[in-house]
């Protein structure tokens, strides 16, 4: 079911909860952000002498651990909670932000940080843009898949080639290209030339001020790296994507398993490499929200024997005065009657034994104004009451469709969330509670990542529900 930002009117529900049955659906009203900001300003000055040393457990009356068990009215949805409550130690503000458009200075800094002072480029769309070495690595990977077609190769490539014979024909074409590829193509220094994307809508091709740049380099060891920069304003938002190996599949996977570190580099050393890169890119306003050791399998097929790329993944989000934006697997607020589409800012850096293997930076923002430096929040007891009622209602497909499902809450986090500004063009960072966990079906395995999927998000100022997507 398509999700939207909803605002739930809870006052009557909470007052009558003791004598009224749980309603079939929440009451949805338009978001009044001005009223929310007024509530956040109930205490105008900082509530703590030191805004960087706040005891939210004491202030909100929150325990360190929260446990309960709930059952929906239709008895198909069970909610099991036995989770730590994770709170920041700084004041949480309300912040008005806007989409940020990369400047030419930003782009030069990104190129230098990711590709070096004098990267040697080739035309990414030219006939002889690939080195022989880049082909040879790909051929070895493909040969391995063909040799183990029945074990895992068909799971990865069968969707495209159906039979090993079709795949072998493709491999032969790749080997022919490799035999004719140059050891080192002719290179040039980057021209920093912006190109205009082809944008098509239902009304046909659109002229746009959006621009993009792709740099494909030849490195000293004859490997190749790729950097894509989008400077979008009309039909998207700015982004950066870097691959140390231009033809590799280095990306952050939706991975529900916990892998042990198999690299010689520790998490702390890998994190230093990631943050050194972000500093050189000028992204020091981002803070580490999440880290995990991951395996990246070709085609996301995690079958035994299938080769994989092991690395540390660090996810960085916006920080304002030390207050972090909580990272969740849901990164978007979709269009509603009151808002426009809005995605929050985040950066994923992947590090292996050879350094930074890949980077994805999405939706940069600029702080326009700190509306409330230290927001006044609801006590945890009120948040708990809201959670225990609304988690059984919001997006409860189990009761409506008649199948059993369990929510297992594994952590409860207080942080910031990025939501669209009402009737505006930017966003607001507001304090929220995220109840993170997994959806479990009796006949299936776990469906969502237990560390980054928010099963319910509650506005910590006014108790309204923010349904992420």
N, C-alpha and C positions, 0 to 999 in steps of 0.2 A: 504494500500500500504506500502510495506516495506520501512522504512526510512533509510537514510544513512547520513553521514557527506558530505555536498556539499560545494563547494566554488564557489561563484557567482562573475563573472567578471562584475563589475558595471560601470567602467569608461565611456565606450561608451554610455551605457544606460543613465547615468546621464547627460552627455553632450548633448545628443540628445533628452532628455525627452520632451522639449518644443514643438518639431515639429514631433515627431514620436509616433505612436500608441504603446500601451503597448504590449510587445511581448507575444507570446503564452506560452513560457516557458523560464526559466532562462538559461543563458549560464553557463555551468559547466566546471570548470577546476581543475587540481590537486592543492592541497594546497601547497604553498611554504612558509613554516613556517620561513625560514631564512629571507625572505623579510619582513614578518610581524614583526619579532623581530627588524629588522633594523628600521622600522617605529616607533615602540614603543620606540626606543632609540633616537628619534629625539632630545630629551632633556636628556642629559646623567645624570645630577645630579637631586636630588630631586627638584621638582618644588615648593614645599612649605617649608618654614623654619622649620615648624613642620609637619612631614609626617603623624602624627596622628590627625591633625586638618586641613582638606582640605575642602574648599568650592567648591564642584563640580558644584553646581548650577551656581556660578559666573564664574568658569573656563570654563565650556562648554556652557554657555549661555542657560541653561535649565530652563524652567518654573517649578513651583511646580505642575501644573495641565496641562494635555494635552487632547484636545478634537478635534475630527474630525469625518466625516462620509464618507465612501468610498464604491464604487460599482465596481465590476469586469467587465471586457470587455464582458463576457457572461451574465452579469446581474443576475447571480444566487448566487454570494457571496457578502454579505454586511458586512462591518466592521464598528462597532460602537465603538468609543473610547471616554470615559470620565473618565479619570483615573489619580490618583496621580502619580507623578514621584518620586520614592524613591531612594535616592542616599546615598552611604556610606560617612563617614567623614575621610577616610584615603586614602593614596596613593594606587593605584592598581598595583601590580607587574605582571610580567610574570615569571612563576615558572616551572622548570622542576621537575617532580615527577616520582617515580617508585613504583611498587607494593611492599608492605611490607610483609615479611614472619614472622609470630609470632615466638618468641623465647620461650624457656622453662620458662624463667623468666616472660615473658608476661602472659603465661598460668597460672602460680602459682598466679600471681597478680589478674587475672580475677576470678579465683576460690575463692580466699579469699574475694574479694570485693563482689561477687554475692552470694556465698554460706556460707561464714563465715570462721573462722579460722580452724575449725575441722569438716567439713561436714561429715555426716554419709551416706555412699553410699550403694546402692544395685545394683545387676546386672540388667541393664535396659532390658535385654532380657531373664531374668530368669523367671521360672514359677510362683514364689511367690514374684515378685518384687513390687506388688502393695499392699498398705495398705487397710484395710477395709474402713477407712475413705475416701480415694480417690474414691473408688467405690461408696460409699453412696452418695457423692456429685453428681457424674455423673448420678446415678439412679434417684435422685430427679429432675434433669434437664430433663431427658428423660421422666419421668412420666408426667411432666408438658406438654411436647410436645404432648404426647399421649392423655392427657385429653383435649387438645385444637387442636386436629388434623385438624379439618375443618377450624379453624380460622387461624392458622399459622404453626401448626406442620407439615402438609404435604408439605408446601412450603420449610421447612428446611430439612426434612428427606425423603420426598416422592421420591426424585431422587434416593435414595439408597434402599428404602424398598417398594415403590409403594403403599402398602395398610397398614392400621393400624394393620391388623392381622400379617403381616410380621414384622412390627416394634415391636409389642407386644412380638412376639417370641424372637426377639433379646433382648428385655428388660428382659425377663425371664432368658435368658442365662447369662446376666449381673448380675442379682440378685443371681443366683446360684454361680457364681464366687465370688461374694461378701461374700456369706455365708461361703465359704471355705478360704477366704483370711485371712492372719494373721493380728492381731492388729498392730504388729510392726515386719517387717521382720528382719532377721539377717543382720547387717550392718558392714561396714568396712571403714577405712579411704581411701581416693582416692589414686589410684595407678599411675595415670597420664600416663596410657598406651595408646599409639597411635595405631590406627587400620588403615589398608589399605582398601580404598573403592573399591568396584567392579565397574570398569569403562569399559563400552562397547561402541564401535564405530562401524561404518559400516565394519571395518576390524576385528571385534571380540573383545574379552576381552583384555584390555591393562594393562600392568604393569606400575605403576606410583609411583612417590615419594610423591604424595599427601597423607595426613593422616587426621584422624578425631578422636575426643574424645567425648564420651557422659557420663555425670555424672547424675545419678538419685539419689536424696537424700531423706531421711526420716527426717522430721523436728521434733522439740520438741512437736508440737501439733498433730503429726502423719499425717500432710499433706505432700505432696511430691513436690519437685522442680526439674527442669531439666535444664541442661546446655549442649549445643552442641557447640563444637569448631572445625572449619575446618582449617587445615593448608594446603592450596592448592597452588600449583605452576604451575603444568602442565595443569590441566583440570579445573581450576577455580581460584578464589582468596580467601583469608582468610575471615573468618566470625565468629561471635559469636551470639548465640541465647539463651536467658534465659527466662524461664517461672517460675514465683513463684509458680503457680499451674501447675504441670507437664501435667495435662490432660485438661487444659482450652484452649480456643481459643483466646488468647490475642495476637492481631496483629494489625498493623495499617491498617484500612480499607480505601477503596476508597469511601469516604463519601462526598456527595455534599451538605449536609445540615449543618447549623450552629446550634449547640445545646447549650443551656444555662447551666452553671455549676450547677450540682445537688449534688455535694459533699460538705462536710463541709470544705475540704481543698481548699484554694485559689490557683490561678495559680502561684503566687509568691512563696508560701510555697512549692508547688509541684515542682517548678523549682529548688529550693534549694536542694531538695532530689535527683533530677535527676543529678544535677551538682556535688553534693557530691559523688555520685556513680562514675561518670566519672573520677573525680579526683583520687579516690581510684583505678580505673582501669588503671590509667596512660594515660588517653585520654584528657589531658588538652589542646591539640592543636585543639580541636574541639570547635566551637562556635554555639550558638543557632540561627538557620536560620528561624525557623517556629515553632509556637505552636498553639494548638487547643484543645478544649474540644470535646471529641468524644464519641460515643456509639458504642460498638462492639456487633452486633447481631449474634446469631448462624446462620450459613449459609448465613450471610450478608442479611438476610431478615428483613427489618425494618418495619414490620407490627405492627399495634397497638396491644398491649398485649404481644407481643413476648418479653421475658425477655432479658436484655442486660447487658453488663458490661460497666459502665461509668468510664472514666478516662481522665486525661490530657495526650496529646501526645506532646512530644518535639522532634524536629528533629534537629540534630547537623551535621554540615558539616565542612570541612577543613577550617582553617583560617591561613593565612600567614601574619605576621606583622599586624594583626588586620583586614586584608582584607578577606571578607567572600566568600565562594563558595555558589552561589545562589541555593537553593533547588528547584527542579522542579519534577513533577510527572514522567518525563522522565529521567531515571537514566543511560542511556546507549548510547554509540556510537558504531554502528555496523560495521562489516567488509566492507571495500570498496577497490577499486583498490590501495588506497594510505595508508590505515590504517588497523589495526587489531581491534578486539572487545575490548572495554574499558568501564568500569563502574566506576563512581566516588564514593569517600568515603563518607559514611554518617552513622549516628547512630540514631535510634529512641528509645526513652525511654518513657514508659507509666507508669503513676503514679496515684494511687487511694488513698482512705483514709487509706489504710494499708501500703502504701509505694510503692516501685517500683514493678509493676505487670509484666512487661516484658521489654525486651531489644533486639534489633536487631542491630548488627554492621556489616557493609558490606564493603569490598574492601579497607582495610587500605592502606595508601600510606606513603611514606617517601620523604621528600624534598631532592632532589639531588643538585639543584643549583637555586638560584634566578637570572634568566637571566637579568631581568630589574627591579630594585627596584621600580621605579615610571614610569609607562608607559605613553606615550603621546597618547591621545585619540582624536578621531574625535569630532568636535563640535556637539552639539545636533541638530542643524539645518540640518546638513548633514545626521545624523542618521534618523531624521524624514523623509527626502526625500527618503532614502533607504527603510524605513519601508512602507511608503505609496505606493511605487511601488511594492515591493517584497511580501508584505503580500497578495496581490491579485494574486500572481503567484505560490509561493512555496506551494506545497501540496494542490493545489486548485482542489479537486475532484468534487466540486459543478458544475463548468462549464463543466468539461469533462464528467460528468455523467448526467448532466441535472436536478439536484434537488436544491432547495433553501436551503441556510444555512447562518447563521449569526455568525460572530465572535464578541463577546462582550469583549473588553479589559477592565480589572478591575484594573490593576496596571502595571506600567512600572518600572523595577528594573535594576539598574546597579550593577554588582558584577562580580565574577569570574565563569568561567565554566571550566570543566575538559574535554579535548579532547585528542585523541591519538596523540602521537608524530609521525611525518611523518617518515615512514620507520625505526621506532625504536621499543623499547619494553616498553616504559613508556608513560607518559602523559605530557601534558602542561596545566597549569592553566593560562587562559587568560581572560582579562576583556571583558565582553559582556553586551549587553542590552537584557533583557528578557521582552517581551510584553505578560503579563499573562492574561488569561481569559478563556472564555467558548465557545464551539461550540453549537449553538442552531439550531435545526431543527423545522420548523413550526408545524409539526405533532408529534414531540416527546419532551420530557423534556430535560433539559440541560445534556450534555454528559460528560463534563470534569470538574474537580475541579477548581473553579474560583480563588483559591489562589495559586495553585501550578502547573498549566498546562501552559507551554509556547507555545503560538501560533506562535511566531516568535522569533528567537534568532539571534542577529546581533553582529558580532565581533566588539568591540568598537575601535579597533586599525585600521583595514583596511576596515571595512564595509562589509566583506564577511558574508555569511549566514551559520549558523550552524543549521542543522535540527536535533533536538534531537529525541531520540527514547526510 
